[in-house]
Amino acid sequence: MGVPIDPRTQLPVPSPTIKVERITWVTTGEEHLPEYQPPRRMGIERVAGSGVPQLLARGAVDAASLPAGGVGVDQDRARRLFEDPYAECRAFGRQFGFVPANTVITVSREAVQRVPEMPRLMFEAFAEAMGQYEADIAAGKEDEHMGLSLRQLDAAAGLKLPPYGFKANRDCIQAMITFCYEQGIIRKWVTPEDLFLLADG
């Protein structure tokens, strides 16, 4: 039996086991955009004065999403969600066909108006940096990325970091939009072309 496909997005339909409304979300900081209002159906608690690893260590939260594989977490008090993250990455890659985006770099319209060449120059700089990073990995240098070994990720899951650019990441962008819409983080479903001014790179 195949994975169900959303007829509108043409992407696999996610099948979460826990609805987001049943989770109490705990945050230790303010929203990045002050004008953003989280969906009312989500229960959100703000805790000041403590970092996420500390909240996890003392049992104030049951689980946490942390960068780089959970740096700073007491390994005697917590464990990773997946015993074999490479197997999970392989399964995700087979189902969705892409590596999830971690960061999207944005430039304000005012900055582009002042320096029209800025987007191209930034893109070229990041592409060059990626090339150097990949060369270092190929040379056997440190390959840790977000808590995973990129060489092992390639060997075990057949996955590599995608190149920069809109076209190379369109499916990923559309999936992220769809997930945000389904969870109520955004209130309008849009296409990637609706969000990006330069959708041809």
The 8 nearest C-alpha neighbors of each residue, nearest first, counted from 0:
[[1, 2, 3, 4, 94, 11, 12, 93],
 [2, 0, 3, 4, 11, 94, 12, 93],
 [1, 3, 11, 4, 0, 12, 94, 13],
 [4, 2, 12, 11, 1, 5, 10, 13],
 [5, 3, 11, 12, 10, 9, 6, 2],
 [4, 6, 9, 7, 8, 10, 12, 11],
 [7, 5, 9, 8, 4, 10, 3, 11],
 [6, 8, 5, 9, 10, 4, 177, 188],
 [7, 9, 10, 5, 6, 173, 177, 174],
 [10, 8, 5, 6, 7, 4, 11, 12],
 [9, 11, 8, 4, 5, 12, 174, 95],
 [12, 10, 4, 3, 5, 2, 13, 95],
 [11, 13, 4, 3, 5, 10, 14, 2],
 [14, 12, 15, 11, 178, 3, 10, 2],
 [13, 15, 12, 16, 17, 11, 3, 2],
 [16, 14, 17, 13, 18, 19, 12, 178],
 [15, 17, 14, 18, 19, 13, 21, 22],
 [18, 16, 15, 19, 21, 22, 20, 14],
 [17, 19, 20, 21, 16, 15, 22, 182],
 [18, 20, 21, 22, 17, 182, 41, 23],
 [19, 21, 41, 18, 22, 40, 42, 23],
 [22, 20, 19, 18, 23, 17, 41, 42],
 [23, 21, 19, 20, 24, 42, 18, 41],
 [22, 24, 42, 43, 25, 21, 44, 41],
 [23, 25, 43, 22, 42, 44, 26, 41],
 [26, 24, 44, 43, 45, 23, 27, 46],
 [27, 25, 45, 28, 46, 44, 24, 43],
 [26, 28, 46, 47, 45, 50, 49, 25],
 [29, 27, 26, 30, 45, 47, 46, 31],
 [28, 30, 31, 27, 33, 26, 45, 32],
 [29, 31, 32, 33, 28, 35, 34, 36],
 [30, 32, 33, 29, 35, 28, 34, 36],
 [31, 33, 30, 34, 35, 29, 36, 37],
 [34, 32, 35, 30, 31, 29, 36, 37],
 [33, 35, 32, 36, 30, 31, 37, 29],
 [36, 34, 32, 33, 37, 30, 31, 184],
 [35, 37, 34, 38, 33, 39, 30, 184],
 [38, 36, 39, 184, 35, 41, 183, 43],
 [39, 37, 40, 41, 183, 184, 36, 185],
 [40, 38, 41, 37, 42, 36, 183, 43],
 [39, 41, 38, 20, 42, 183, 37, 19],
 [42, 40, 20, 39, 38, 43, 19, 23],
 [41, 43, 23, 24, 40, 44, 22, 20],
 [44, 42, 24, 25, 23, 41, 45, 26],
 [45, 43, 25, 24, 26, 46, 42, 23],
 [44, 46, 26, 27, 25, 47, 43, 28],
 [47, 45, 27, 26, 44, 48, 49, 25],
 [48, 46, 27, 49, 45, 28, 50, 26],
 [47, 49, 46, 50, 27, 28, 53, 51],
 [50, 48, 47, 53, 51, 54, 27, 46],
 [49, 51, 53, 52, 54, 27, 48, 47],
 [50, 52, 54, 53, 55, 49, 63, 27],
 [53, 51, 72, 55, 54, 50, 56, 71],
 [52, 54, 56, 55, 50, 51, 57, 49],
 [55, 53, 59, 51, 52, 56, 57, 60],
 [54, 56, 52, 58, 60, 53, 57, 59],
 [57, 55, 53, 54, 58, 76, 52, 73],
 [56, 58, 54, 55, 59, 53, 60, 76],
 [59, 57, 55, 60, 56, 54, 61, 53],
 [58, 60, 54, 57, 55, 61, 56, 53],
 [61, 59, 58, 55, 62, 54, 63, 25],
 [60, 62, 58, 55, 59, 63, 54, 77],
 [63, 61, 60, 55, 64, 77, 80, 58],
 [62, 64, 65, 55, 51, 61, 60, 52],
 [63, 65, 66, 62, 69, 51, 68, 80],
 [64, 66, 69, 63, 68, 67, 70, 51],
 [67, 65, 68, 69, 145, 70, 64, 146],
 [68, 66, 145, 146, 69, 70, 65, 144],
 [67, 69, 146, 66, 70, 145, 65, 147],
 [68, 70, 65, 67, 66, 72, 71, 64],
 [71, 69, 72, 68, 67, 66, 65, 52],
 [70, 72, 52, 69, 73, 53, 74, 51],
 [71, 73, 52, 70, 69, 74, 56, 77],
 [74, 72, 75, 76, 77, 56, 71, 52],
 [73, 75, 77, 76, 72, 78, 71, 79],
 [76, 74, 73, 77, 78, 72, 56, 79],
 [77, 75, 74, 73, 56, 78, 55, 72],
 [78, 76, 74, 75, 73, 79, 56, 72],
 [79, 77, 74, 80, 76, 75, 81, 82],
 [78, 80, 81, 82, 77, 68, 69, 84],
 [79, 81, 78, 82, 84, 62, 83, 77],
 [82, 80, 83, 84, 79, 87, 78, 86],
 [81, 83, 84, 79, 80, 78, 86, 85],
 [82, 84, 81, 85, 86, 87, 88, 80],
 [85, 83, 87, 81, 86, 88, 82, 147],
 [86, 84, 88, 87, 83, 152, 89, 156],
 [85, 87, 89, 88, 84, 83, 90, 156],
 [86, 88, 84, 90, 85, 89, 91, 83],
 [89, 87, 85, 91, 86, 90, 92, 84],
 [88, 90, 156, 86, 92, 87, 91, 85],
 [91, 89, 87, 93, 88, 92, 94, 86],
 [92, 90, 88, 94, 93, 89, 95, 87],
 [93, 91, 96, 89, 95, 90, 94, 97],
 [92, 94, 90, 91, 96, 95, 89, 97],
 [93, 95, 91, 92, 96, 90, 11, 2],
 [94, 96, 92, 97, 93, 91, 11, 10],
 [95, 97, 92, 93, 94, 98, 91, 170],
 [98, 96, 92, 95, 171, 99, 170, 168],
 [97, 99, 100, 92, 160, 161, 96, 171],
 [100, 98, 171, 97, 101, 175, 172, 174],
 [101, 99, 102, 98, 171, 103, 172, 168],
 [100, 102, 99, 103, 98, 145, 104, 66],
 [103, 101, 100, 104, 99, 105, 172, 163],
 [102, 104, 105, 101, 100, 172, 163, 106],
 [105, 103, 102, 106, 121, 122, 118, 101],
 [106, 104, 103, 107, 118, 108, 102, 195],
 [105, 107, 108, 110, 104, 111, 118, 109],
 [106, 108, 110, 109, 111, 105, 112, 118],
 [107, 109, 111, 110, 112, 106, 113, 105],
 [108, 110, 112, 107, 111, 113, 106, 114],
 [111, 109, 113, 107, 112, 108, 114, 106],
 [112, 110, 115, 114, 108, 113, 109, 117],
 [111, 113, 109, 110, 115, 114, 108, 107],
 [112, 114, 110, 111, 115, 109, 108, 117],
 [113, 115, 111, 116, 117, 112, 110, 109],
 [116, 114, 111, 117, 112, 113, 118, 110],
 [117, 115, 114, 119, 118, 120, 111, 121],
 [116, 118, 120, 115, 114, 119, 121, 111],
 [119, 117, 121, 120, 116, 122, 111, 115],
 [120, 118, 122, 121, 117, 116, 123, 115],
 [119, 121, 117, 123, 122, 118, 124, 116],
 [122, 120, 124, 118, 123, 119, 117, 125],
 [121, 123, 119, 125, 120, 124, 118, 126],
 [122, 124, 126, 120, 121, 125, 127, 119],
 [125, 123, 121, 127, 126, 122, 120, 128],
 [124, 126, 128, 122, 127, 123, 129, 121],
 [127, 125, 123, 129, 128, 124, 122, 130],
 [128, 126, 130, 124, 125, 129, 123, 131],
 [127, 129, 125, 131, 130, 126, 132, 124],
 [130, 128, 132, 126, 127, 131, 133, 125],
 [131, 129, 127, 133, 128, 132, 134, 126],
 [130, 132, 134, 128, 129, 133, 135, 127],
 [133, 131, 129, 135, 130, 134, 128, 136],
 [132, 134, 136, 130, 135, 131, 129, 137],
 [135, 133, 131, 137, 136, 132, 130, 138],
 [136, 134, 138, 132, 140, 133, 137, 131],
 [135, 137, 133, 140, 139, 138, 134, 142],
 [136, 138, 134, 139, 135, 133, 140, 150],
 [139, 137, 135, 136, 140, 134, 133, 141],
 [140, 138, 136, 137, 135, 141, 142, 134],
 [139, 141, 136, 135, 138, 142, 137, 134],
 [140, 142, 143, 136, 139, 135, 148, 144],
 [141, 143, 136, 148, 149, 140, 144, 150],
 [144, 142, 148, 147, 141, 146, 149, 145],
 [143, 145, 147, 146, 148, 142, 149, 67],
 [146, 144, 67, 147, 68, 66, 143, 148],
 [145, 147, 67, 68, 144, 143, 148, 66],
 [148, 146, 144, 143, 145, 149, 152, 68],
 [147, 149, 143, 151, 150, 142, 152, 144],
 [150, 148, 152, 151, 142, 153, 147, 143],
 [151, 149, 153, 152, 148, 154, 142, 136],
 [150, 152, 154, 148, 153, 149, 155, 85],
 [153, 151, 149, 155, 156, 150, 154, 158],
 [152, 154, 157, 158, 150, 151, 156, 155],
 [155, 153, 151, 152, 157, 156, 150, 158],
 [156, 154, 152, 151, 153, 157, 85, 86],
 [155, 157, 89, 152, 158, 153, 154, 85],
 [158, 156, 153, 154, 155, 152, 159, 89],
 [159, 157, 153, 156, 152, 160, 92, 98],
 [160, 158, 153, 161, 157, 149, 152, 98],
 [159, 161, 162, 98, 158, 149, 97, 163],
 [162, 160, 159, 163, 98, 167, 168, 97],
 [163, 161, 167, 164, 160, 126, 168, 129],
 [162, 164, 161, 126, 167, 165, 168, 122],
 [163, 165, 200, 167, 166, 168, 162, 122],
 [164, 166, 200, 168, 167, 198, 169, 199],
 [165, 167, 169, 168, 164, 200, 199, 198],
 [166, 168, 165, 164, 169, 162, 163, 161],
 [167, 169, 171, 165, 166, 170, 172, 164],
 [168, 170, 172, 166, 171, 165, 167, 173],
 [171, 169, 173, 172, 168, 174, 97, 167],
 [170, 172, 174, 168, 169, 173, 99, 97],
 [173, 171, 169, 175, 174, 170, 168, 176],
 [174, 172, 176, 170, 175, 171, 191, 169],
 [173, 175, 177, 171, 176, 172, 178, 170],
 [174, 176, 178, 172, 177, 173, 179, 171],
 [177, 175, 173, 179, 174, 178, 180, 172],
 [176, 178, 174, 180, 175, 179, 181, 173],
 [177, 179, 175, 181, 180, 176, 174, 182],
 [180, 178, 184, 176, 182, 177, 181, 185],
 [179, 181, 177, 185, 183, 178, 182, 188],
 [182, 180, 178, 183, 179, 177, 184, 185],
 [183, 181, 179, 180, 184, 178, 19, 185],
 [182, 184, 180, 185, 181, 38, 186, 179],
 [183, 185, 179, 182, 180, 38, 37, 186],
 [186, 184, 180, 183, 179, 187, 188, 182],
 [185, 187, 183, 180, 184, 188, 179, 38],
 [188, 186, 185, 189, 180, 183, 176, 184],
 [189, 187, 180, 186, 177, 176, 190, 185],
 [188, 190, 193, 187, 191, 176, 194, 192],
 [189, 191, 193, 192, 173, 188, 194, 176],
 [192, 190, 193, 194, 173, 172, 195, 189],
 [191, 193, 190, 194, 195, 198, 196, 189],
 [194, 192, 191, 190, 195, 189, 196, 198],
 [195, 193, 191, 192, 196, 190, 189, 198],
 [196, 194, 192, 197, 198, 193, 191, 165],
 [195, 197, 198, 194, 192, 193, 199, 191],
 [198, 196, 195, 199, 200, 165, 192, 118],
 [199, 197, 165, 195, 200, 196, 192, 166],
 [198, 200, 197, 165, 166, 164, 196, 192],
 [199, 164, 165, 198, 166, 197, 167, 163]]
